[in-house]
Amino acid sequence: MIAVDAAIMLGLFVYKVLYHNPGIEYHHLIIDYHFGFAKRAFVGALVSFALPVVPVWFVYALGGAVWLLALALFLKLFAKTFGFGAATAPLFAFLFGSPFFFKNFMQTIGYFDIYGCVIALIMLLMPARSFGYLAVGALGCVALVLAHPLHMLLYVPTIGVIVVMRYYFARDLTAFSIVAGIVLTAAVAGVFVLSVFYGGMPAPMEQLFAYLRERTPDEANLARKTMEMWYRPISDDIGRTWREMPDHARRFPVYAALIALHWPVIRYFKQLVCALDNAGQRRLTVLGIAAVTVGYGIIGAVVFDYSRWFSSWAVCMVLIMHAVKMLPARDVAPPLADDKWNRVLGWIVTAIPRVGITKPF
């Protein structure tokens, strides 16, 4: 299964490089803070320090490098949390081969969703012993929100749940830890408000277009329609989402079926939560999972890239599952390899190449 998954991911990368026009992804790498603060310009501003002129292939070079980083961090995390062996191989096959996870990150290569996953993986691997852990988490969340305000609901809540589980569950609460958490949370929220309400592009579109011609080797790479997202108010996105909701809602059963295919992992996740020694931590973990899910519901009411949102939600559940496994609990056996239905579902999951960006498949 793992070999087939790897072949599918390699095929997806080759297909994206040869046949995909990365318009939105490319514009995010060339728009920066040249005219002043603007939402979604943080990554482009960082790129501008190294590349005054950005070739289109850099979308795949950077996206591929971040994808490999996420994979390396996940392998290290899985080894730390579950360990590699015959008993955990079925669980790894399900997670690695899930169409929601690395396959879809390859399908959405160049988008910023994976950056949230990388920050969450770092927070799962870092020692959670001091205030520095909280500070790193807050800085990571600020960077994510500057990259794209949607990260405030996309991955920031999951990172918050991980920080609470790894830092606050492991020690007695103190006035300093409580105040520090509140201050850092407020700082992240402040950056989000700044991005949403004061992050409009300061320059007229024609002026922006003239500037971006200096950052691309070919003017044909630019599209005014794509640049409209830096000028479009959020009300337009919400209006379009609800106008197209009936069409997208017909596909929601497809996402439900894809989630159901992961039943062995879902059952194992539930068992891990129920096995936690501390009843209060069990309740707070369930509350955190619910909060992350509600956040995705809000995202779905604003922007209709539902294949991305369902995929990222599933990734967040996997990340939280790793955090749960790190807590004191009684031992729970992972999904069994010799179970017939586990094998059948595993092969179905393996055969599905990815979920998509807006609509499934």
N, C-alpha and C positions, 0 to 999 in steps of 0.2 A: 504493500500500500504506500509506504513512504517513498519507494522508488518511482511509482506512478505519479505521486504528488509532485515530486521534484521535476519529473519530465514535463508535467502540465505547467508548472511555474516557469520553467525555462522557455517553453513554447509561448506562453503569454508574454514574456519579456520580448522575445524575438518579434512577435506579432505587433506589439505596441511600438517598437522601434521602427519597423518597416512600414506599417500601414496607418498608424494613428497620428492625427494632427493635434499636438498638445497646445491648443490655443489658450484655454483658461490657465493651464499649468504654467505656460511660458510667460504670460503676462504677470503672474504673481512673482516671477523671478526678476522682472525688469522694472517694475514699479517700486519706487523707494521713497525716501523722505526729502527728495530734492526741493519740493515746493512747501514743505512743512509736514506736520504730522498727518498721517492718513491711515485708515484701517487697512489691514491685509498687506501692509508694505514692509513689515519687519524682516521677513526672509529676503525680500528683494534688496533691502538696505544692506543686509549682511553680505549678500552676493556682490553688491556694487563695490565693496572694498577690494575684492579680489579680481572681479571681471567688469571693467567699465562697459565692455561690449559682450553680450551674452549670446552664444550660439544656441540654436534650438536643441542640439543634441545634449546640452548641459542639463536639460530637464531629466533625461534618462540617466545621465551620469550621477547627478545628485540624488535622484529618486532611487536608483539602484543601490547607491552607497548607503542611504538611510534604511532601505529594505534589508540589506545585509547586516547592518548594525542591529536592527530590530530582531532579526533571526538569531544573531550571535547572543544577544542579551537573553532572548527567550530560551535558547538551549542551555545557557548558564543557569537561568532561573529554574528551569525544569529539573536540571541535575541537582540543584540545591534543595528544591522543595520536595520532589518525588523520587529523584534518582533514576538513572537509566538501568533497566534490567528487564527480564522476562515478564515480571509481574506488572510493570508500568508501561510496557511497550504498547498495549492496546490503547491506553489513555493518550499516550503521545501521538499515536497514529491518528486518533480522532481529532486532537487539537491541531497538530501540524497540517493535516489534510483537510481541515474544515474549509468549505468554500467561503465562510465568513472571515477567515483569518488571513494567512499569508497569501493565499490565492487572490483574495480580493484586494489586498494591499498591492499586489502586482498589477491587478486590473486598474486600480486607481493610482498608479505610480505617477508621481508629480503633484498629487493632492497632499494636503497637510494633515490628514487624519492620522497618518502613521506617526507623526511627531508626538502626538498625545500618548500613543502606545509606548513610544521610546521613553518618554519621561516617566510614565507609570512603571515600566520595567526597571528603570534606574532606581526609583523609590522602593521597589520590592527587593532590590539587590543591595542597596546601601545599608550600612549599620544604622539602626535607629536609636542612637544612644544619647544624643545631645540636641540642643537648640539648633545646631547646624543642619540637622535633618529637616526640621521645619522650614528653615530659611531656604534650603535647596529646593524643597517642594514648592514654596511660594514663588521663587524666582522662575522655576520651570513653568508654573501656571501663568505667570505674567508673560513669559515669552510665547506661550501658546495663544493667549488671548490677543497679543499683539500680532501674531501670525494670522489669526482669524478669530473674530469675536465669538463665533459659534462654539469654539472650544470651551467657553464658559459652561456649556451644558454637555459638550461632546465628551471631553475627557477630564476636565477639572474636577467634577464631582467624584469620579472614580479615584483620582489621585487623592482627593480629600478623604475618602473612605479608607484607602490604603494607609494614609498617614495616621488616621485615628486608630486603626487596628494595630499598626506596628509600633506607634509611639505612645499613644495615650492608654491603650489596653495593657501595656507592659509596665506601667508605673502608677503610683498614686498621683492623683491630681493635685497640683499646687497652684497658688495664685499666679505665679510667673508663667506656668505652662498654659493656663487658661487665657490670660491676657495676651500672651504671645500668639496663641492661635487666633484669637479674635482680631488682633491688629493685622496679622498677615492675611487673614481672610478678607478683611476690609480693604487692604491694599490691592488684592487681586480684583475684588469687586469694583474698586475705584478705577482701575485700568480698563475694566470691561465697560463701565459707564462712559469713560473718556472715548473709547473706541467707537461705541455705538452712536453716541450723541454728538461727538466732536471730531469724528474721524472721517468726515467727508473730504474728498479731494479738494485742496485749496485753489488749484488752478483750473481754468476752463479746459474743456476737453481738447480743443485745438492746440492749446499751449502744451498740454500733457502729451498729445500725439507728436508734436514737434520734438519734444524732449526725448521721447521713447525711440524716435528714429535714430538718435545718437547712440542708443543702447542696444540696437539690434543690427546684425550685418545685412539684413534684407527687410525693407519696408513691408514686403508681402507677409511677414510674420505678424504684423499688427492688424487688429480688427477693432473698429470703433464700437461695434456691438458688444464685444467682450469688455471694453473699457467702461461701458455704461454701468457695470456693477459698482464702480467707485462713486457713482453719482446717484444711483437709484435709491430712494428711501426704502426702509424696511417695510413700509405699508404696501409697496408694490409687490414685494416678495410674498407677503401674507395674502394679498388679494389673488395673485396668480396661483398660489398653492391651493386655496380653497375653490377656485374656479375649476382646477384640474383634479380635485379630490375624488369625485365619483369615478374617474378613470383609474386613478391609482388604487382606490379602495378595493376594486375588483381583484387586485393582485395580492392583497394582504394574506389570503389563505395560502398563497405560495410561500410566503415568509414563515407562516405558522408551520407548514409542512417541513420546511428546511430546518426549523428549530427542533421539530419532533424527531427528525432523523438523528439528532444528537442525544436521544433519550438516555443511553448509558452514562454519558457525562453529566446530564442534568440530574439523574438519580444519585450519582456519586457526589455531586456538589451538595445536594440536599442532605445526604448522609454526613458529609463533613461538617455542615453547619449544625446539624442535630447532635453531633458527637462532641461539640465544644464543652469543656468542663464548666465554664462560667455561664449561668443562665442569662445574666445581664448582657454579656458579650453576644450571646446568641440573638437576643432581641435587637440589639443595636446593629448587628450584621444584617439582619433581615430588613431593618429600617433603612440602612445604607443602600442595600440592593433596590429597595422600593424607590428611594430618592433618585438614584441614577436612572431608573426606568422612567420615572415621571419627567426627568429632564429630557429624555429622548422623545417623550410624548410632546413636550413643548417645541422641541426642534422640528418635529414632524408637522406641527401646526404652522410653522413659519416658512420652511423650505422643503421642497418635495423630492430631494435626492434620497428616496426611501431605501434603495438597495445599500447605499453607504450607511445610512443610519441604523438599519437592522444589523448590518455587519459589524459596525463599531460597537453597538450595544452588546452583541455576542462576545466580542473581544473583551469588553469591560467586565463581563461576567467571568470570563476565563481568568482575567487578572485578579479579580476579587477572590476567586476560588483559590488561587495561589496564596493570597494573603490569609485566607481562612486556614489553609493547611499549616501555616506557620504558628498558629495559636495552640495553646495547650488543649489537648483533646484525646479521647480514646482512639485507638487505631481503627481505620476503616479500610477494607480491601478495595483496590481500584477495580474497574471493569475487567471481567475475565476474558482471556483470549479464546478459551474453549467453549464459550457460550455461542450457540448457533446464531442467535439474533444479533449479538454484538458483531459477529463477523459479517453478517448480511448488511447491517446498517453501516458498518465501517467501509465496506466496498462501495455502497451507494454514495456515501459522503466523499470517498476518494474519487469517484467517477465524475462528480460535479465540478466543473472547472473553476467557477467563480460565481458570485451573485450579480455583480454589476455596479453601476453608479446611480442611475435614476430608476430604471425598471429592471426586474429580475431577468437575467440571461439576455 
